[in-house]
Amino acid sequence: MQPSDFDILIANATHTDFATIICEEYESSAKARGTGIAKRSPEYVKQKMLEGKAIIAFEKNTGIWAGFCYIETWSHGEYVANSGLIVAPPFRKAGLAKAIKKSIFNLSRTIYPNSKIFGLTTGLAVMKINSDLGYEPVTYSELTQDEAFWAGCKSCVNYDILMAKGRTNCICTAMLYDPADHYTPKETSEAFQEKSRIYERWLRIKKKWRDRFDKTKSGGSILKNINRFYKA
């Protein structure tokens, strides 16, 4: 399959019945990957649909739900997050995640043209998608400091790690698109390709660090190298 096999739409009131299955997929996907994820309620997902701040995808031939993503705003609109990107298991590896991410990014730029768009991810695939759109890896200090945003991490299994380091580091990689100061998507994509092996190795290190933290409740000296890594 390929992206042209899907209808990718701005979600609205006619799609609210899919909120429960979307939230169930969030939870099961996180368990399968063994990574943390902030919990979302069906009511919250429905609200995003009603506000026109979400993208939803369906397989064209069957009308089966295939993917979803939504917009959140923080710090009075200074920051925007494209959150909750999810693709149903039967439709993965078809380029759908990238297509949805591009659609929600364009929707964010339309609704909030002056906002910084950021994201947190534990996966190399999402890092590549973000890089193709113009995002750059950044340190946590460059993200919103809105308490409501960080409160959303409380349901994540890695929350203890985040708090142990004063919200300066965690398992997730932070990425940012700043409309006022950014490289072109071509430049960020090329930079990602050049450092892809480094990023892959770093993500493996983070996973080992998480396992070590679970055993010792201590982040270890590896955390001291995070800022230097991002500036490399």
C-alpha positions in Angstrom: 0.0 0.0 0.0 1.0 3.6 -0.4 -0.3 7.0 0.9 -2.6 7.5 -2.2 -4.6 4.5 -0.9 -5.9 6.6 2.0 -8.2 9.5 2.6 -6.4 11.9 4.9 -8.8 14.5 6.3 -9.2 17.2 8.8 -11.3 15.5 11.5 -14.7 16.8 12.5 -17.8 15.9 14.4 -18.6 13.0 12.0 -15.5 11.2 13.2 -16.0 11.3 17.0 -17.1 7.6 17.1 -13.5 6.6 16.4 -12.1 8.3 19.5 -12.3 5.1 21.7 -10.5 2.9 19.2 -7.8 5.5 18.7 -7.2 5.7 22.4 -7.1 1.9 22.7 -4.5 1.8 19.9 -2.4 4.4 21.8 -2.2 2.2 24.8 -1.6 -1.1 23.0 1.1 0.4 20.8 3.0 1.8 23.8 2.9 -1.6 25.5 4.1 -3.4 22.4 7.1 -1.0 22.0 7.8 -1.0 25.7 7.9 2.8 25.8 6.1 5.5 27.7 3.2 7.5 26.3 1.0 10.1 27.8 -2.6 8.8 28.2 -5.4 10.4 26.2 -9.1 10.0 26.9 -11.7 9.6 24.2 -13.3 12.8 25.4 -10.1 14.7 24.8 -9.6 13.2 21.3 -13.3 14.0 20.5 -12.7 17.7 21.5 -9.8 17.9 19.1 -11.9 16.7 16.3 -14.7 19.1 17.1 -12.2 22.0 17.1 -10.9 21.0 13.7 -7.4 20.5 15.2 -6.8 16.9 14.2 -6.0 14.8 11.1 -7.7 11.4 10.6 -7.0 8.8 7.9 -9.1 6.0 6.4 -8.4 3.3 3.9 -10.2 4.4 0.7 -11.6 1.0 -0.4 -13.0 -0.1 3.0 -13.4 3.1 5.0 -11.5 1.5 7.9 -9.8 3.8 10.3 -6.1 3.9 9.6 -4.4 6.8 11.5 -4.7 9.9 13.5 -2.8 13.0 14.9 -3.8 16.2 16.7 -2.7 19.7 17.6 -2.0 21.0 21.1 -1.1 24.6 22.1 1.1 25.7 25.0 2.4 29.0 26.5 -0.6 31.0 25.2 0.0 29.7 21.6 3.7 30.4 21.5 4.3 26.6 21.1 2.4 24.0 19.2 2.7 20.3 19.4 1.6 17.8 16.8 0.8 15.0 19.2 -0.6 11.5 19.3 0.6 10.3 15.9 -0.7 6.8 15.5 -1.2 4.4 12.6 -3.2 1.2 12.9 -1.0 -1.9 12.7 -2.4 -3.2 9.3 -1.4 0.0 7.6 2.1 0.6 8.9 5.1 0.8 6.6 3.0 2.2 3.9 4.2 5.8 4.2 1.0 6.8 6.0 2.7 8.1 9.1 4.7 10.6 7.1 1.6 11.7 5.1 -0.4 12.3 8.3 2.6 14.1 9.9 2.9 16.4 6.9 -0.9 17.1 6.9 -1.0 18.0 10.6 2.2 20.1 10.2 0.6 22.1 7.4 -2.6 22.5 9.4 -0.6 23.8 12.4 1.2 26.3 10.2 -2.2 27.4 8.8 -3.9 27.9 12.2 -0.8 29.0 14.1 1.6 30.5 11.5 3.8 32.2 14.1 4.1 29.4 16.7 7.1 27.1 17.3 6.1 23.5 16.5 7.8 20.9 18.7 7.6 17.2 19.5 9.0 14.5 21.7 9.7 11.1 20.3 11.3 7.8 21.2 11.5 6.5 17.6 14.1 7.0 14.8 11.3 6.8 12.1 9.5 9.8 13.6 12.8 11.7 13.9 13.3 11.2 10.2 9.8 12.4 9.4 10.2 15.5 11.5 13.6 16.2 9.9 12.0 16.0 6.4 9.6 18.7 7.5 12.3 21.1 8.9 12.4 20.1 12.6 15.8 20.1 14.4 16.8 18.1 17.5 17.0 20.4 20.5 17.5 20.3 24.2 14.6 20.3 26.5 15.3 23.9 27.6 14.2 25.0 24.2 10.7 23.6 24.6 7.7 25.2 26.3 8.0 25.4 30.1 4.2 25.4 30.5 3.4 23.3 33.6 0.3 21.9 31.9 2.5 20.3 29.2 4.8 18.6 31.6 1.9 17.5 33.7 0.8 15.4 30.7 3.9 13.3 31.1 2.8 12.0 34.5 1.1 9.0 33.0 4.3 8.0 31.1 6.3 5.1 32.5 9.4 7.2 32.2 8.1 10.1 34.3 10.4 9.3 37.2 13.4 9.7 34.9 12.1 13.1 33.7 11.7 14.4 37.2 14.9 13.0 38.5 16.7 15.2 36.0 14.7 18.3 36.7 12.8 18.0 33.3 16.1 18.6 31.4 16.4 15.1 29.9 14.5 11.9 29.4 14.1 9.0 27.1 12.4 11.1 24.4 14.2 13.1 21.8 13.0 16.7 21.5 12.6 18.3 18.1 11.6 21.9 17.1 10.5 23.9 14.1 10.8 27.6 14.7 9.1 29.7 11.9 11.2 32.7 12.7 14.6 30.9 12.7 14.9 27.6 10.9 16.8 25.7 8.3 15.0 24.4 5.1 13.5 20.9 5.1 16.2 20.0 2.6 18.9 21.1 5.0 17.4 19.4 8.1 16.8 16.2 6.1 20.4 16.1 4.8 21.6 16.7 8.4 19.6 13.8 9.7 20.9 11.5 7.0 24.5 12.5 7.9 23.9 11.8 11.6 21.4 8.9 11.3 23.8 6.3 12.6 24.7 8.6 15.6 21.0 9.1 16.4 20.3 5.3 16.1 23.2 4.5 18.5 22.0 7.3 20.8 18.5 5.9 21.0 19.9 2.5 21.8 21.9 4.0 24.6 18.9 5.8 25.9 17.0 2.5 26.1 19.8 0.9 28.0 19.9 3.9 30.3 16.1 3.5 30.9 16.6 -0.1 31.9 19.4 0.8 34.2 17.4 3.6 35.7 14.5 1.2 36.4 16.9 -1.0 38.3 18.7 1.7 40.2 16.4 4.8 40.0 19.5 6.7 39.0 20.1 8.2 35.6 23.8 7.6 35.6 26.6 9.8 34.3 25.5 9.3 30.7 23.1 12.2 31.2 26.0 14.6 31.3 26.6 14.1 27.6 23.2 14.8 26.3 23.6 18.6 25.7 26.9 18.0 24.0 25.4 15.4 21.8 22.7 17.7 20.5 25.2 20.4 19.8 27.5 18.1 17.8 
